[in-house]
Amino acid sequence: MVETAGKTEQVAWQMMHLEDYEQRLERAARRLEELFRDRDLAALVIYEAVLARSGRPGEEIRDLVRRFRRTFEEEDEPLSIPKVSSILNSEGDEWFFGSGELRRMAGRLLGQFQHRVAQYNYLDEREVLRRWADSADTKLFVRRRIPETEPVAGVVPGVDLNTLQYLRVAAGGNTVLPTSRLASALGSLGVGSPHDDYEVIGLAEELAFGMELPAPLVAQILEEIAEEGAPELPEYPAGQEEGVSEEE
């Protein structure tokens, strides 16, 4: 809706004109860099996204991913999707916090992306995953609120909207993981009061577009606001809103 778009545009301007905007941006960039430090292998990105389905704390999840890497990575054989799939077929549920359901989900998801990689044999696995995360088709299934019919990850049993979004963000997609903290921050800034996770995604992406920043980076800024409280926003200049059409 135009009314929401106009409000998002206003808040984007106000955020970019905060006195401590550059400092907020630097802190968000550092946190994001830390999160992506070990996300260089497609197979481990998929593994991490499945572990997130457990609801365990993020650091506990990343610790298990790092332990898996230390245990199975070999110098002469990288942890490719087929390699990790083979390991998980022979290992027990201890690599999934004791959940056989998560182990089966990981196997199916790795298989789906193995087929995807085979279709683009001129690209490495990580780039195939990133392109999937940001593809127009993947975005469309989320926008239409039918992620469970998305033909790659969405059709795997157990992959819900949150798992799909976690995977897209971890893969390098320009989107956000919808959380209650993001919803709270968007509301406190006056962007809007999202009624569900789809609206959280839409409003956060819209704000990121207005701020001309990657959505995951804006998500980090919003997470900080949720924790510390909304800053006092500078006054929006009179007449700025005149550029917003009143047509839907």
N, C-alpha and C positions, 0 to 999 in steps of 0.2 A: 504494500500500500504506500501511496505517496507520502501520507502523513508520517509514517514510520521512517521512510527513506529520508525525509527532511530532518527529522529529529536525529537520526543517526549521523547525517552529514554535519549537523550542528555540534554534536558531542565529539565527533572526530576532530573538528576544528578546535574545539575547546581543549581536548586532550593534547593536541599537537602544540598548543600555546601555553601549556603549563610551564611554570618557571623551572621545575625539575624534570621536564620531559626527557631530556637527554640522559639524565641519570637513571630514570625509570627504564628507558630503552636499553641502556648498557646492562643493567641488572637482569632484565628479561633475556637479553642475548646470551649472557653468561649461563643462566639457568638452562636455556635451550641447548646451548653447546654441550653442557654437561650431560643432558638427557640423550643427545645424539652421539656421544663419544664412542659407544660400542655398537652402534646400529649400522655397521658397514656391510654386514652379510644378510642377504635376503632371508635365508633360512632361519636365522636367529631373530630377525624382526618378526617373522610369522610365529615362531616359538614364544617370544615375549608377549605377543598379542593374545595368544591362547592362555598363557599363564595369568594374564590380567583378568581373564574371565573368572578366576578363583576368588577375586575380591581381596586378595592379600595386598599389603602396602607396596607401593611402587619400588622402594629400595629392596625389599625382600624378593620381589620378582626379578629385579635386575641382578641381584646377588646370585640367584639360582642360574640365570642365563650366563653370567660370567663363570660360574663353577662348571657348567656344562661345557663351555668353550675351553677352559683349561684342561678338562678331563679328556675331551675327544679331538681337539684340534691337532692336526699333524702337519709338519712343515711341507711335506710333499703331496698332501691331499687336503685341499681346502674344504671347509664345511659348507658344501653346496647343498642345494635342496634335496637331490637324491641321496647324498651322503647322510644328512641329518635324518631323513625319512627312514633310511636303513637302520641307523642307530636306534631310533625310537621304536622300531619294530622289534628290536632284540632286547631292549632295556625294559625295566619295570616302571611302575607308576611313581617311584620315588622322585622322578624328574618332573612330576606334575603335582607336587604336594599330596601324593597318595591318591590322586583321582584318575581312574581308568577312563572316565568320560572325557576328561581334558586330553588325555593321551590319544584317544581315538579321533577327537576333533582335530588335533594337530596333524595326525597322519592324513586325514582327508583334505585338510587345508593345504598342506605341503603338496599333496598329489594334484590338487587343482592348479596350483601355481607352477608345478612341474610341466603340466600340459600347456600352460600359458607361455612359459619360457620356450618351449619347443616350437611355438608358432612364430617366435621372434629370435631365431638362432643367431642373428647378427648382433644382438644386444646381450649384455651380461644380466645376471639374475636381478641384481639390485636396481638396475635401470628399468627392467620390465616391471618390477614391483612399484617403482615410483610412478611410471607412466600409467599403470592401472589406477593408482591412488588418485591421480589428477585427471583421469580421462573424463570426457564429457558424458560418456555412458554411465560411469560409476556415480558421478555427481547427479545425474538425472534420476537414478533409482532412489537416491537419498532424498532429493527434492520432491519426488512424487510419493515419498513415504512408503516405499515398497522395497526396502533394502534386502528383505528375505528372498526376493526374486532376482537379485543381482547375480549374473550367471557364473561368476568366478568364486568369490568368497561367500556371497550371500546364500548360496544354495547348500552350504555345509551346515548340517544340523548343529544347533547350539550357537551359531554366529548371529548375534543380535545386533542392533544398531550400535551399541556401545563398543562391541568387539570390532565391528566393521570400521568405526571411526578411529578406534585406537590403532588399528592396523594401518589405516590411511595416513594418520599423523606420523606414526613411527616409520612409515615407508617414505616420508618426505612430502606428503600431500599438503596442499594449501587449504587446510580445513582445521577443525578443532574437535576435541573430545568434549561432548556436552556433560557438564557437571553442575551440581547445585551451586558451587562456588562461582562459576561463570555466570549462572543465572542471577545470583545475588548481586554480583558486580555490575552486570548490565542494568539491573533494576535500580541500583543505587546511583548510577551515573545518569539515569533518566533516559536511557536508550529505549527501554520498554520492559514489560514484565512478561517474559516468555512463559507460555502455558505448558510447554512440553520440550523434550530434548530437540525436536526438529526446529523449533523456534529459537532455541539457544544457538544452535548451529547457524541458522540463517542470520540472526542478528549479529553474532560475533564475526561472521564472514563479511557482513555488510560494513561493520565498523572497521574491520581491517582494510577493506577496499577504500573506505573514506580516508583512512590514515596512510594509505599507500604503503602498507607493511604486510608481510606474510601473516596469515591467520594464526599459525602456531606461536608467533612472537607476540601478537596482540593477546592471545590467550594467557601467556605468562604475565603480561601487564595486568590483565583482569584478575588473575589468581592473586597477585599481590594486593590489589585493591580490595578483594574479598577478605583478605586477612587483616589488612591495616585500616580499611575504611576508605570511602570515596574522598578524593581531594576536593577542595573548593575550586570549582571550575571558573576560568576567566569569563567575563561577560562576552556574549556573542554579539558582534557588531550589528547595529541596526541596518537593515536593508539586505543582509546576506540571504535571508529567506526568500527574497523576491525572485531569485533564480529558480525556485522550486515550483514546478507546474502544479496546478490544482487538479489536473486530470489524472485518473488512475492509469 
